[in-house]
Amino acid sequence: MDRILVSGASGLIGTALVASLRSHGKQVVRLVRGNPRTDEVLWDPLAPVPAATVSGWDAVVHLTGESVVGRWTEAKKKAIRESRTVSTRNLAEAISRSDRKPRVFVCASAIGFYGNRGDELLTEASPEGQGFLPEVCCQWEAASRIASEAGIRTVNVRFGIVLSPKGGALGKMLTPFKLGLGGRIGSGQQWMSWIHLDDIVGGIHHAMQTESLSGPVNLVAPNPARNAEFTKVLASVLHRPAIFPVPEFALRLAFGKQAADEMLLASQRVQPGKLGSSGYTFRFPELRAALENLL
């Protein structure tokens, strides 16, 4: 896998992935929306992609997607859905038409696929849940099947809560926790299936290189934590108290009921079954060690 094309390369995961790939001597070209440099190719995620753009690459990694954070107005929900499903369909169709097809298409997805499942232990074989995010994830993965139907090994990496101080959920939590204003969210009993950014990058490397992997692959650490435990460990690592819980009604006022319930209060106890059985070794399987490394 020496020549790799990456979309969404300016995001939290994409930035780390591109840096890692290049440090391993890979030729990486980024798909960008404007003002491409010599190592970039111009594209519009919502427009058809010329087959020549995706021809001749060993791997294509697709990470594009509108942030789900914020109030879910109808316009926001449309942007969340189309940025994933339309861009994936356009890219997969171009790959399927290309003269020299990639050996693997790695397409982002999310554990939002499972919805709110309480204490149920979730694997790649678990069915989709109920709600807006499960619906989007299901359509997102379905769009990628155009590539698999053309004979290209396609891997849908279902991202858990990515831990990095540079962004994502942890990045947003740091300021209140550093000020001693952090605490559990709602009841604190909801499961959080987290993963260190280094293991996200390592998991994508593994997905590209492991011929036996295809279809959905959960990218989560093997030891999920309840929200109350997560916030307690985070506060401990920062040497701060965690005594200011955020009540559910406040979250619903801030984000709207649907977004709060699906983004912040949903419980997803997910296991990385395929990663483990295919031989991936986690750098950070334990929460405290992951947070200590990051912070």
C-alpha positions as CSV (number, residue, x, y, z in Angstrom):
1,M,0.0,0.0,0.0
2,D,2.3,2.7,-1.2
3,R,0.0,5.2,-3.0
4,I,-3.0,6.3,-0.9
5,L,-5.8,8.8,-1.6
6,V,-7.5,10.4,1.4
7,S,-10.6,12.5,1.7
8,G,-11.4,14.5,4.9
9,A,-7.6,14.8,5.4
10,S,-7.8,18.1,7.3
11,G,-10.0,16.8,10.1
12,L,-8.8,15.4,13.4
13,I,-8.4,11.8,12.2
14,G,-7.3,12.7,8.7
15,T,-4.5,15.0,9.8
16,A,-3.1,12.3,12.1
17,L,-3.5,9.6,9.5
18,V,-1.8,11.5,6.7
19,A,1.2,12.4,9.0
20,S,1.5,8.7,10.0
21,L,1.3,7.4,6.5
22,R,3.9,9.8,5.2
23,S,6.2,9.0,8.2
24,H,6.0,5.4,6.9
25,G,7.2,6.5,3.4
26,K,3.8,6.3,1.7
27,Q,2.8,8.6,-1.1
28,V,-0.4,10.4,0.1
29,V,-2.6,12.7,-1.9
30,R,-5.4,14.6,-0.2
31,L,-8.8,15.3,-1.8
32,V,-9.6,18.9,-1.0
33,R,-12.4,21.3,-1.7
34,G,-10.4,24.4,-2.8
35,N,-7.0,25.7,-3.8
36,P,-5.2,22.4,-4.2
37,R,-1.4,22.2,-3.7
38,T,0.9,19.8,-5.6
39,D,0.0,16.9,-3.2
40,E,-3.7,17.6,-3.4
41,V,-6.6,17.0,-5.8
42,L,-9.6,19.3,-6.1
43,W,-13.0,17.6,-5.6
44,D,-16.6,18.5,-4.6
45,P,-18.0,15.8,-2.2
46,L,-21.5,16.4,-3.5
47,A,-20.7,16.2,-7.2
48,P,-19.7,13.2,-9.4
49,V,-16.0,12.3,-9.2
50,P,-14.1,11.6,-12.5
51,A,-13.0,8.0,-12.6
52,A,-9.4,9.1,-13.5
53,T,-9.2,10.9,-10.1
54,V,-9.4,7.6,-8.2
55,S,-7.6,5.4,-10.7
56,G,-4.2,3.9,-9.9
57,W,-4.2,4.2,-6.1
58,D,-3.4,1.2,-3.9
59,A,-5.9,2.4,-1.3
60,V,-8.6,5.1,-0.9
61,V,-9.6,6.3,2.6
62,H,-12.8,8.3,2.8
63,L,-13.2,10.4,6.0
64,T,-15.4,13.2,4.9
65,G,-18.5,14.2,7.0
66,E,-20.2,17.2,8.5
67,S,-19.8,17.4,12.2
68,V,-22.8,16.1,14.2
69,V,-22.2,18.5,17.0
70,G,-24.8,21.3,17.3
71,R,-28.6,21.7,17.2
72,W,-30.1,19.4,14.7
73,T,-32.2,21.8,12.6
74,E,-33.5,20.3,9.4
75,A,-30.7,22.0,7.4
76,K,-28.1,20.6,9.8
77,K,-29.5,17.1,9.5
78,K,-29.5,17.3,5.7
79,A,-25.9,18.4,5.8
80,I,-25.0,15.5,8.2
81,R,-26.7,13.0,5.9
82,E,-25.6,14.3,2.5
83,S,-22.0,14.9,3.4
84,R,-21.7,11.2,4.2
85,T,-24.1,9.4,1.9
86,V,-23.7,11.5,-1.3
87,S,-20.0,11.9,-1.0
88,T,-19.5,8.1,-0.4
89,R,-21.8,7.2,-3.3
90,N,-19.9,9.6,-5.6
91,L,-16.5,8.2,-4.6
92,A,-17.6,4.6,-4.7
93,E,-19.1,5.0,-8.1
94,A,-15.9,6.6,-9.4
95,I,-13.8,3.8,-7.9
96,S,-16.0,1.1,-9.5
97,R,-15.6,2.8,-12.9
98,S,-11.8,3.4,-12.7
99,D,-9.4,1.6,-15.0
100,R,-7.0,0.6,-12.2
101,K,-9.1,0.0,-9.1
102,P,-7.7,0.3,-5.6
103,R,-7.0,-2.8,-3.6
104,V,-9.1,-1.5,-0.7
105,F,-11.6,1.2,0.0
106,V,-11.7,2.2,3.7
107,C,-14.8,4.3,4.4
108,A,-15.6,6.0,7.7
109,S,-18.7,5.1,9.7
110,A,-19.6,5.4,13.4
111,I,-20.8,3.4,16.3
112,G,-23.9,5.7,16.1
113,F,-25.1,2.8,13.9
114,Y,-26.1,0.9,17.0
115,G,-28.2,3.7,18.6
116,N,-29.1,3.7,22.4
117,R,-28.7,0.1,23.5
118,G,-28.2,0.3,27.3
119,D,-26.0,-2.5,28.7
120,E,-26.2,-4.7,25.6
121,L,-22.8,-5.9,24.4
122,L,-22.5,-4.8,20.8
123,T,-20.4,-6.4,18.0
124,E,-20.2,-5.9,14.2
125,A,-23.0,-8.5,13.9
126,S,-25.5,-6.5,16.0
127,P,-28.3,-4.9,14.1
128,E,-28.8,-1.2,13.6
129,G,-30.5,0.8,16.3
130,Q,-33.4,3.3,16.1
131,G,-33.0,7.0,15.4
132,F,-31.4,9.6,13.1
133,L,-27.8,8.6,13.6
134,P,-28.4,4.9,13.1
135,E,-30.4,5.7,9.9
136,V,-27.5,7.9,8.6
137,C,-24.9,5.3,9.4
138,C,-26.9,2.6,7.7
139,Q,-27.3,4.7,4.5
140,W,-23.6,5.7,4.7
141,E,-22.4,2.1,4.7
142,A,-24.9,1.1,2.0
143,A,-23.5,3.8,-0.3
144,S,-20.0,2.2,0.0
145,R,-21.3,-1.1,-1.2
146,I,-21.1,0.1,-4.8
147,A,-17.3,-0.3,-4.5
148,S,-17.6,-3.8,-2.9
149,E,-20.0,-4.9,-5.6
150,A,-17.3,-3.9,-8.1
151,G,-15.0,-6.4,-6.4
152,I,-13.0,-3.9,-4.3
153,R,-12.4,-4.9,-0.7
154,T,-14.4,-2.4,1.3
155,V,-14.0,-1.7,5.0
156,N,-16.5,0.4,7.0
157,V,-14.6,1.6,10.1
158,R,-17.1,2.4,12.8
159,F,-15.4,5.0,14.9
160,G,-16.1,5.2,18.6
161,I,-15.5,8.4,20.7
162,V,-12.0,9.5,19.5
163,L,-9.8,10.8,22.3
164,S,-7.5,13.7,21.5
165,P,-6.9,17.0,23.3
166,K,-6.9,18.6,19.8
167,G,-10.6,18.1,19.2
168,G,-13.6,15.8,19.4
169,A,-15.4,15.1,22.6
170,L,-12.3,15.2,24.9
171,G,-11.2,18.5,23.4
172,K,-14.5,20.0,24.3
173,M,-14.5,18.5,27.8
174,L,-11.0,19.8,28.8
175,T,-11.8,23.4,29.6
176,P,-14.6,22.8,32.1
177,F,-12.7,19.9,33.7
178,K,-9.5,21.9,34.0
179,L,-11.5,24.6,35.8
180,G,-12.9,22.1,38.2
181,L,-16.4,22.4,36.7
182,G,-16.6,18.9,35.1
183,G,-18.9,16.1,36.1
184,R,-21.0,13.2,34.8
185,I,-23.5,13.7,32.0
186,G,-27.1,12.9,32.9
187,S,-27.3,9.7,35.0
188,G,-23.7,8.8,34.1
189,Q,-24.7,5.2,33.5
190,Q,-24.5,5.4,29.7
191,W,-21.6,3.4,28.2
192,M,-18.9,5.4,26.3
193,S,-17.0,3.3,23.7
194,W,-13.8,5.4,23.4
195,I,-10.5,5.0,21.5
196,H,-7.2,6.8,21.6
197,L,-6.4,8.7,18.4
198,D,-3.2,6.6,17.9
199,D,-5.3,3.4,17.8
200,I,-7.7,5.0,15.3
201,V,-4.7,5.6,13.0
202,G,-3.3,2.1,13.8
203,G,-6.7,0.6,13.2
204,I,-7.0,2.2,9.7
205,H,-3.4,1.0,8.9
206,H,-4.5,-2.5,10.0
207,A,-7.7,-2.3,7.9
208,M,-5.8,-1.4,4.8
209,Q,-3.2,-4.1,5.2
210,T,-5.3,-7.0,6.4
211,E,-6.9,-8.8,3.5
212,S,-9.3,-10.8,5.7
213,L,-11.1,-7.6,6.8
214,S,-14.1,-6.3,5.0
215,G,-17.5,-4.8,5.9
216,P,-18.1,-3.2,9.3
217,V,-15.2,-3.0,11.7
218,N,-15.6,-1.4,15.2
219,L,-12.8,1.0,16.0
220,V,-13.1,1.2,19.8
221,A,-10.9,0.2,22.6
222,P,-11.7,-3.2,24.2
223,N,-12.7,-1.6,27.6
224,P,-15.6,0.8,27.3
225,A,-16.5,2.9,30.4
226,R,-19.7,4.3,31.8
227,N,-19.8,8.0,31.6
228,A,-19.5,8.4,35.4
229,E,-16.3,6.4,35.4
230,F,-14.9,8.2,32.4
231,T,-15.5,11.6,34.0
232,K,-14.0,10.4,37.3
233,V,-10.9,9.1,35.6
234,L,-10.5,12.3,33.5
235,A,-10.8,14.5,36.6
236,S,-8.3,12.3,38.4
237,V,-5.8,12.6,35.6
238,L,-6.2,16.4,35.6
239,H,-6.0,16.5,39.4
240,R,-9.4,18.2,39.6
241,P,-12.7,17.4,41.2
242,A,-15.7,16.2,39.1
243,I,-18.6,17.4,41.2
244,F,-20.8,19.3,38.7
245,P,-23.1,16.9,36.9
246,V,-24.8,18.2,33.7
247,P,-28.5,17.3,34.0
248,E,-30.4,15.9,31.0
249,F,-32.8,18.8,30.8
250,A,-29.9,21.2,30.4
251,L,-28.5,19.2,27.5
252,R,-31.9,19.0,25.8
253,L,-32.3,22.8,26.2
254,A,-28.8,23.4,24.7
255,F,-28.9,20.9,21.8
256,G,-32.5,19.9,21.4
257,K,-34.0,16.6,22.6
258,Q,-33.1,14.4,19.6
259,A,-29.4,15.6,19.4
260,A,-28.9,15.4,23.2
261,D,-30.4,12.0,23.5
262,E,-28.5,10.5,20.5
263,M,-25.2,12.2,20.9
264,L,-24.7,12.6,24.6
265,L,-27.1,10.4,26.5
266,A,-27.1,7.3,24.3
267,S,-25.4,4.1,25.8
268,Q,-23.2,2.1,23.4
269,R,-21.2,-0.8,24.9
270,V,-19.2,-1.8,21.8
271,Q,-16.5,-4.4,21.4
272,P,-13.7,-4.4,18.7
273,G,-14.4,-8.0,17.7
274,K,-13.0,-8.0,14.2
275,L,-9.9,-6.0,15.1
276,G,-9.1,-8.4,17.9
277,S,-9.7,-11.6,15.9
278,S,-7.6,-10.3,13.0
279,G,-4.5,-9.7,15.2
280,Y,-4.6,-5.9,16.0
281,T,-2.7,-5.0,19.2
282,F,-4.0,-1.9,20.9
283,R,-1.5,0.7,22.1
284,F,-4.0,2.0,24.7
285,P,-6.6,-0.6,25.8
286,E,-7.1,1.1,29.2
287,L,-8.8,4.4,29.8
288,R,-6.4,5.9,32.4
289,A,-3.3,5.1,30.4
290,A,-4.9,6.6,27.3
291,L,-5.8,9.8,29.1
292,E,-2.5,10.1,30.9
293,N,-0.7,9.7,27.5
294,L,-2.9,12.4,25.9
295,L,-2.9,14.9,28.8
